[in-house]
């Protein structure tokens, strides 16, 4: 099993209280099957916020409150490069899938792209008007997505640094962003208690999943989102084919806006896109597969 990589200090969470300074600002590598710590990577001088492996597993990148991005040899723990340029803490880092570039997002409101081998800063992407919390490459490396305290998700051309589109819809800071494996979708998690799914080419919001206050991640086919009270696993496919949804008024409605059933607000309802809910309070299912909606209901009635 591949090694497990974790930062020594915990990421920021909402609300953002003053964090105690920990005696160690390091990255730890663990054997994921045995739980044994393999090595500790020391060099950062403040809390570590984000870590990631290169796709071949040979390098590790980390971002820290010390404003630096550092690259490490995964097998020896030796620091290979220190990438300097950000003027405030680095909140998020990621490798491109081919391992040639690194992207970082910072509280200095910028997204920066680096040559992973030389450590040279290739470009600075400016457009966000507030802290940048999350960054990611598309799988083919042609685009970058970022999420910010300015409540926007932005998509960038990775080669030119040009902003391609701003995805607006969240009403609070965007904490996490990711591309689907095929690059067709973008998923975002926000402190407005929602998960957004967007068409990556048009910027249109395809779906809003409500109920969370924390991170979101994607494996290309599913979305996993978690908050303090529950975890969701949702399908990333066929969002345009949902036959019903839950409105803000707690009415279950059809795609045409027809009201089907009212659900008490305290009930956790599994929406059609959700594969699984893990909740201490349980959840409810509604199945309309055998139902006739609209004028077709008469076929269910025998006088």
Secondary structure, 3 states (H helix, E strand, C coil): CCEEEEECCCCCCCCCCCCCCCCCCEEEEEECCCCCEEEEEECCCCCEEEEEECCCCCEEEEEECCCCEEEEECCCCCEEEEECCCCCCEEEEEECCCCCEEEEEECCCCEEEEECCCCCEEEEECCCCCCEEEEEECCCCCEEEEEECCCEEEEEECCCCCEEEEEECCCCCEEEEEECCCCCEEEEEECCCEEEEEECCCCCEEEEEECCCCCEEECCCEEEEECCCEEEEEECCCHHHCCEEECCCCEEEECCCCEEEECCCCCCECCCCEEEEEECCCCECCCCCCCCCHHHHHHHCCC
